[in-house]
Amino acid sequence: MAGENGNTPGGLPTGLPSRTAYLLVFVSVVLAGVFGGIIGYGIVGIGTTGPAATAKLVGTLVGAASGAVGVGIIAVLVLRAMAEWKRQPPD
C-alpha cells in the first residue's frame, strides 16, 4: 500500500502512530495540566495564611503548565518511539 517514497497514497509517511495514540496523548497532557493545577493550588493553599487569591492563581498556573509540559515531553518521546518501531526498513 506504500508508494515509491515510503508514503501512503494520501501523502502521509507510513510509520506514523495511529490517531488513537495522538488522541490518548492529547487527553493525557490535558489531564496532567488539570492535576498539576490542582496540586499547585493545594501547595500554595497550605503554604499561605489568609486569602491569597493571587498566590493561589499563580500556583495553579505554574502547576498546570509544569504538569502539562512534563507529560508533553514524555508523550513526544513515546510517539517518536512508536514511529521508529513501525518504520519499515528500506528494501
Stockholm file with secondary structure:
# STOCKHOLM 1.0

chainA/1-91         MAGENGNTPGGLPTGLPSRTAYLLVFVSVVLAGVFGGIIGYGIVGIGTTGPAATAKLVGTLVGAASGAVGVGIIAVLVLRAMAEWKRQPPD
#=GR chainA/1-91 SS CCCTTSBCTTSCBTTCCCHHHHHHHHHHHHHHHHHHHHHHHHHHHHHCCSCCHHHHHHHHHHHHHHHHHHHHHHHHHHHHHHHHHHCCCCC
#=GC SS_cons        CCCTTSBCTTSCBTTCCCHHHHHHHHHHHHHHHHHHHHHHHHHHHHHCCSCCHHHHHHHHHHHHHHHHHHHHHHHHHHHHHHHHHHCCCCC
//
